Amino acid sequence: MNNNDFIIRRETKNDYREVENLAREAFWNLSKPGCFEHYFIHIMRSHADFIPELDYVIEVGGKIAGSVMYCKAKLRDENGNEKPIVTMGPLCVLPEYQRKGYGKALLEHTFKIAADMGYDTVINFGNPDNYVARGYKSCRKYNVCFEGDFFPAALLVKVLREDALDGRKWFYCPSDVDAPCDDEEAVEQFDAQFPPKVKGWQPSQEEFYIHSHSVINRE
């Protein structure tokens, strides 16, 4: 793959439904029966923490093959000092374009923009198998955790500058942008606007459950 194979550009309003459908195709039955990521994208765009400057799609042959979005978040140390960061996600690539480098291209493109905007830390909650090759590391290695000293295996940290984090304990304070996704009725009503798909079980759901519920202890 080379840069002549694709175009990376900002998402426009004309792309909204195509990108939502893309997310639905990418995440359907992946971490749970069905998915909520298309609804998440839909509501994220109007949230105060959404960062439109980091909202990008990748086109292959004139077709949107992937997208990535970010929102504002914070780290807070034990003395109450806060540090602005970004949360990446969702990163969506159509199944037929996965494992071909398009997600990597989107991340590298937007990481540079985030750094130029002054951000030095990116956090993602996801399957480590999909992200460690992009420079994400365990939250434990940067002493980043949730309140209660909870260090999930799925909490991943990418630093955009080597001195971004200094080793002190940081508590991750995510945006509440995804809170409406807990409303299953709202998700179902939104999903009804798309072509019918069959919900089902697949092994990736157990894999995600294990990662998201596993805690990393100190060595």
N, C-alpha and C positions, 0 to 999 in steps of 0.2 A: 504494500500500500504506500502511495506517495500523496503529496498534497494536491496533485492534480485529480485525484480520485474523488475528492469531496470538497464541499464548501461549508465553513462554519460561520454562522451569522446570528444576530439577535433574533429572538422570537418576536413575531408581530401578532396583532390581534387576529389576523386572518389565519394564523397557525393554530389558534387555541384548541379547536375541536380535534384537529389532526394530532396534536401533541397529547391531548387527553386520551385519545384512542390508542396512541402509541404506548403510553404508560400502561394502559389496560392490557394490551397485548404482551408487553414485556413482563408484567408482574402477575398475570392471571395464574392463580393456583401456586404461585412460587413460595410464599411464606405462610399462606392460609388458603382455604378454599375461597375462590374468587379473589378480589383484591380491593383496596381502597385508594391506591396511589393516584388514579385518574381524578378522583374527587379531591384528594389532597392538593393536587396541582391546581384544580379549579378554584379552590378557596384561598390558596396561598397567594395568588396574584393580587388579591385585594387587601392583604394583611399588611400592617405597618412595618413588619420585620422583613418582608420580601425585598430582595435586592434586584431590581430590574436590570441593572448594569451587568449582572452575572447570569442572565437568563438567555441561554444559547441553544441553538439547534444545529445539527449537522445534516447536510443534504448529500445524498449519493444518487447521481443520475437524475436530479430534479425531485427526488423523493426524500422527505424527512425520515431519516433512519434512526436518529437519536436526539435526546435533549438532556439538559442539566439545569438545575435551579439551585439557588442558595438563599438562605435567610440569615438575619442577624441573630447572634447569641452572645453570651458572656461567660467568662470564667471569673470566679470570685475566690480570693485566697482566704486564709483563716483569720486575717485581720479586717476583712471586709473590702479590701481593694478589688476593683473590678477591671477587667480587661476585655475590650470588644473583640469578638472573633466572628467567624461565619460557620454555619452548618451547611454541609453539602447534601443535596438530595431533594427529590429523587434524581438519580441518574438512570435514564431509560434508553435502551437500545432494542429495536425490534428483533425478535428471535432470529430471523434469518440473517441479521447483520452482526450478531454477537460473536465474540472471539475473533474479530477481524481488525481490531485496533481503533474502532470508531469511538468507543467510550474513552479510551486512553487519550485520543486526540482532543476530545471535548474537555477532559479534565486538565490536560496540560495547558490548553488555551485559556481556560478560565482561572486556573491557578495563577497564571502570570498577571491577569487583569486584577484579581483579588490583591495580589502583592502590590501592584501599582496603586491600588486604592488605599493602601496602608495597612491591610490586614496581614497578619503573619502566622495565623493558626486556623486550620480547617478541621472540623470534627464531623464524623459520620458514624451513624449507628447501622451496622450492616455485617454481612458475612466477610470475615477477614480474607477468605480465599479469593475474593473478588477485588480486594483493594491493596493488599500489602505490596504488590508489584508496582503500584503507583506511588509508593513512598509513605503510605499510612503505616503507623506502628501502634502497638498496644497502648492503651491509655495508661497502663501501669508504668511504662517506661518514661512517661512524662509526668507522672504523679497527678494525673487528672482523673477525677472520679465524680460520681453522683453524691449527693448528700447522704450521710451515713457511711462514708468510706466504702462505697459500693463500686467495684472496678469490673464491669461486665466485659467478657471477652469480645463482645460486639461493639464496644465503644472504642473507636479508632481515631487516632490523631495524626494529622499531617502538618508539619511545620514548614512555612514558606521562607523562613530565615533561621539559620542554625541557632541563634541566641534568642529565639522567640520565647522559650520557656526556661526558667532558671532552676528548676528542680523543686521549688516550693510546692506544697499541696494546693491544687486548684480544684474547686468544685464547678462542675459543668452546669450552667443555667441555660437550658434550651429555650427557644421561643415557644409560645403556646399556640403557634400557627396550626398544629395538627390536632388540637383539642376537639374540633368538630368531627373528626374522623371516628371518634368513639361513639357517635350517634349512628348506629347501624341502620336505622330506618332512613336517615338522610342519605347515607351511602347507597342504599338499595334504590331509593327514588332517583338518584342521579344516574346510577348504573342502568336503570330502565330506559334511558335515552339512547343507549347503544344497542347494537345487534346482540341477540341472546347468546350467552356462552354458558357452558356447563361447569358448575363448580365441582371440584373433586380433590382427592388427596394425591400427593406425590411425595417422594422421599425428601425433596428440598425443604418441605415444611418442617419435618423433624430436624433436619440439619439446622435451619434457622432457629428453631426452638432451643436446641442445645446451645448454640452460640449466644443467643440473647439471654439465656438464663444461667449461663456459666459465669462464675466469678473467679478472677485471677488473684491468687494469694501471693503474698510476698515470698521471695526466694529465701 
